[in-house]
Every structure is written in structure tokens, then in C-alpha cells.
Amino acid sequence: MTINKAMILAAGLGKRMLPLTQKTPKPLIMIGSKNLLERSIELLIKIGINELVINTYYLSQEVDNFLKTKNYKISINVIKEQQLLDTGGGILNATKKFENNPFFVLNPDTIWNKNYYA
């Protein structure tokens, strides 16, 4: 079975990263030349994902602004949570987009290197 759908969890408040996250959502924190979200999206593209859902809540407009600057060649849907749903609620919400299809869930806090690519 090939899985070609994924979700990136990007709705959290990033409290453990304060003061960095006062004006920048955690997924947009820079690590070297790229932010965490960009690294996650690139990893998913490299493993064959062609449909992506990103949930947002805290500073969601910043994530929207970042995505507008990119030209990713996959379908990316942003789900803006009206209230923080935590991990399980966010994933449950994404299942509506993917219906009964399997999908990966990625936390952008994890930094993957090229040794993990398929």
C-alpha cells in the first residue's frame, strides 16, 4: 500500500519555545536556512506525498503568509482551528479531508535528515 497523504501538526501555542514564539509560530522557527515547517513539507514531498493538510491555530496567518511565498507542487490544505483541539482533535479533524484513506501525521518539531528519506 502506498500512502500519499499526510498531515502536519502546526496548531500549538509553542509555550516551551517562548520568547521565540511570541511573534512566530513554532513551525516557522528557523533551523539553519529553513524553518521547521519547510523542512517537514520537503521531507513529505521527497517520500511521495501529494496531498497535505496542515492544521493551524496560534498565529495561523503567519503560516498562510509563509505558504504564499512557496510554490509547492502538491495539494496543501490549511485547516484553521477555531479553538485549540490538541493532537487527537486535530488529527480527527484531518480525517474528514482524507475520508477513509490512510495518511501520515508529522510533528514539525522533529528534524529529519537525508538518511531517513526513502
Secondary structure, 3 states (H helix, E strand, C coil): CCCCEEEEEECCCCHHHCCCCCCCCHHHCEECCEEHHHHHHHHHHHCCCCEEEEEECCCHHHHHHHHHCCCCCCEEEEEECCCCCHHHHHHHHHHHHHCCCCCEEECCCCCCCHHHCC
